Amino acid sequence: MAQPKRKTQATTAPTQPTLSLDDPTLFINRELSLLGFQRRVLEEANDPANPLLERVKFLSILGSNVDEFFMVRIAGLKHQVDAGLEEVGPDGLTASTQLEAIRPVVAQLMIDARKCLHESLIPALAEEGIEFVHIQDLDAATRQRLHDYFLDKVYPVLTPLAFDPGRPFPHISNLSLNLAILIQGAEGENHFARLKVPDTLPQLIPIETSSKSRRAHSQRFIWLEQLIVAHLNDLFPGMKVLEAHPFHVTRDADVAIQELEADDLLETIEESVRQRRFGDVVRVKVNQEMPDQILEILVSNLEAEWNDVYRVQDPLSFVRLKHVLQVDRRDLRDKTFVPRIPPALDPKLNDGASIFSVIRKGDILLHHPYDSFDPVVDLLRTAAQDPAVLAIKMTLYRVGRNSPIIDWLLEANERGKQVAVLVELKARFDEESNIEWARRLEAQGVHVVYGLLGLKIHSKLLLVVRKEGDKIRRYTHFGTGNYNTVTAGLYTDLSLMTVDEDLGADATDLFNHLTGYSAKKHYRKLLVAPIDLFERTRQLIEREIVHQLEGRGGHIVFKMNALAHQGIIRLLYQASQAGVKIDLFIRGACSLRAGVPGVSDNITVRSLVGRFLEHSRIYYFRNAGAHDLYLGSADMMPRNLHRRVEILFPIQDKRLSKYIREDIIGTYLQDETNVRLMQPDGSFARNPRRNAPDAFSAQAKFLKSR
């Protein structure tokens, strides 16, 4: 007879409630995350494993990054507050609450950076014979030589500006270093004057010495502003200089461009760049000794807010540390290296074969800066000089100055080829350079297009149309980085040269869209923003979810500068919940939170900060072993996917795909020295093995393999 079943107590633990994928706790604030990246830059300045002058370089980079953060990010938040736009972001923060959260983080970053400089770098530089001295510590003969230098080289350039009822408060330009000076007149009355430290003069002045006791490689310097302060009496004869204090102003640089009302975009951009000098003040830096009465004059007349004032230890501007890097001490820098030229493209090894014949044999991948950027310039040079080339089309975002790219485009035009160039005038902080190139190209008859209404052209694309017999061939170069020969030696990027017909046709269609009129909604192989890049990326992520759920395994690897697109983050969370393995390499801001139980357990976020700026974008989808791999110019940000012209291009050659997967991604995955791993709270932790003698460095491995 069957026994009745007994009731038993449940032995399984109660399940935790599942978080909604819209829960604000799953999204890290973009601005705070970006400041986290600046903290990682500061770690490099603090790291004694880096050469001494490279550590100074990182501190200078930090200064430039934080300046831009205030000019763009802080300025944007302040505009939202002023306009009453208190919308809550994905992270649950309004613009005003973001500003409240940011200010103490920035203040602590400034304190820690100056601690690094004064307690670590300056003493280490002195140990190496590089000293920064104060004029009062010098002997009389040396002070006299400096006085003579001041009168001869500096005094004629200076323009002290008074502030009194007859003379208005002078304009303080963005990022300028100034002196606030209090002067006493003959009758005992006090006056305020402002003096700009001219950036047209050497900022570090070498001090000649006749002392034989100093080391052979010893170099001593004085900062220009200290020399000026020591000789202010020469500028105000008959007056008594009571005190002088440096101050540094940061202004809103993200000037809005009213394109709908602009008859001439070029002139509009020129005017916006000029107006940048007069943007609202978003930060005032002063030294800790400035008295309140002088500070009140500055804050009142600059129309600044008191919570935008930062009292810091000198120097006020870390960007000026770049002048220290001009010291000729190669032993204190990274070892130089010669970028590799692939044998197929090296004229010494390929029997002088033309670059076109090499590309026809198979796609070519370049990994900069380990691979030289010269082949890219050579492709353009050859195209400009080749009689068989009919047309050259190119997008230019950040070209830099003294660019050979422009020279070859002009030569191609002189040789009668059709040359069309998309110059993005709205490339922030490169507007002046791009305006200069646009005018020069236009003056020589090149077809110059400035972009599309409301969109920035951020894609990196070169198209060469060549007549070969009775056939027209299209050679294309796609890149993850700019056509800039300087940054190509400093940033990690990837280039593809191909003669693939579909990619050439897609490039032609894209240029027609940019230069003419087109309502094209689909491309053969390219993923193009804002047309279909987001939708196609969504489909690729969802396909990995299906593969995982059906037992074929799913794996996604994304490498990019920043991740802040709420829709993409949600999709990655969904993929993680389905069991898809996700490896993310995010150099800068990342709004996704890794390691959240039940949401992002399968997501790992790494940030690499090292000798070279990690700039390449790689998007890999395992696709059940078929391995879909895309490279391009786009980060997963709202602006990139919806407000820019971006492209992701496929790597179709199985040999190149395997190389990227195993030799590039695989190498990054092994890094121990430069990698930081995101923790569930959003912070990043360094690998505990980073200082081990055999710790693995991805960038060092790439250098050895070149």
Number of C-alpha atoms within 10 A of each C-alpha: 3 4 5 6 6 6 6 6 6 7 6 6 6 7 6 8 7 9 14 11 16 14 11 16 17 25 23 21 23 22 20 20 20 21 20 20 24 23 19 26 20 23 18 21 28 22 14 13 12 18 17 22 24 18 25 26 22 26 29 23 21 24 23 15 18 20 21 19 17 20 25 19 20 23 24 18 21 20 15 16 17 12 9 11 14 15 13 12 15 20 18 16 16 18 22 18 14 20 18 12 15 15 15 11 14 18 14 11 19 22 13 14 22 20 14 20 20 14 11 15 21 17 14 17 17 14 11 16 16 19 19 18 14 13 19 9 9 13 10 11 11 16 17 12 13 21 18 13 14 18 13 11 13 18 17 9 14 14 13 17 17 17 15 11 7 7 9 11 18 15 12 20 18 19 18 16 21 21 21 21 22 17 20 17 13 10 7 10 8 14 16 17 17 23 21 21 22 17 11 7 12 13 20 19 16 15 18 12 14 8 7 7 6 11 10 8 11 12 20 17 18 18 18 18 18 14 21 20 17 17 16 18 14 13 14 14 9 11 17 16 20 11 16 22 20 24 25 22 23 24 26 25 26 19 20 9 15 12 14 9 9 12 9 10 19 18 12 17 22 14 13 21 20 13 14 18 18 17 19 19 23 23 24 24 21 26 17 12 12 16 12 9 8 16 18 12 15 17 16 11 13 18 12 18 13 13 11 14 16 19 17 17 17 16 19 22 19 23 20 20 19 18 14 16 16 10 12 11 13 11 10 17 16 13 8 7 11 12 17 19 17 16 10 18 21 16 13 10 11 14 10 11 14 16 21 18 9 16 19 15 11 13 17 19 22 20 21 26 23 24 24 20 25 15 18 22 17 16 19 26 18 18 27 27 15 14 14 15 22 19 20 24 20 23 25 26 24 23 21 18 15 13 14 17 19 19 15 19 25 20 17 26 21 16 14 13 23 18 23 22 23 22 26 24 29 24 17 15 14 17 21 17 16 24 20 12 22 24 14 14 22 14 10 12 15 21 17 19 18 23 21 17 9 11 16 21 25 28 26 24 27 23 25 25 21 20 14 10 8 6 7 13 19 22 24 26 23 25 26 27 25 22 25 20 20 15 20 21 19 16 19 22 28 25 23 23 25 22 21 18 13 14 22 22 18 19 28 18 15 20 22 13 14 18 18 10 9 12 7 11 9 13 17 11 16 21 23 26 23 19 20 18 22 21 14 13 18 15 13 17 22 16 18 25 26 18 18 21 15 10 9 14 18 26 24 24 19 23 26 26 22 21 24 22 20 20 15 19 20 18 18 25 26 18 28 25 18 19 20 26 22 22 19 22 27 23 25 22 24 33 24 29 24 26 19 17 13 15 23 24 19 22 26 18 24 25 26 25 20 19 17 15 16 22 21 24 26 27 19 24 22 19 22 17 11 9 18 17 24 20 25 30 27 26 23 23 19 16 17 24 22 16 16 22 25 25 31 26 21 19 19 15 13 11 10 17 19 15 14 20 16 13 15 16 20 13 17 22 15 13 21 21 24 22 27 21 18 22 16 16 13 22 14 19 14 18 15 10 12 17 12 10 7 10 15 20 19 22 22 13 15 18 16 10 10 17
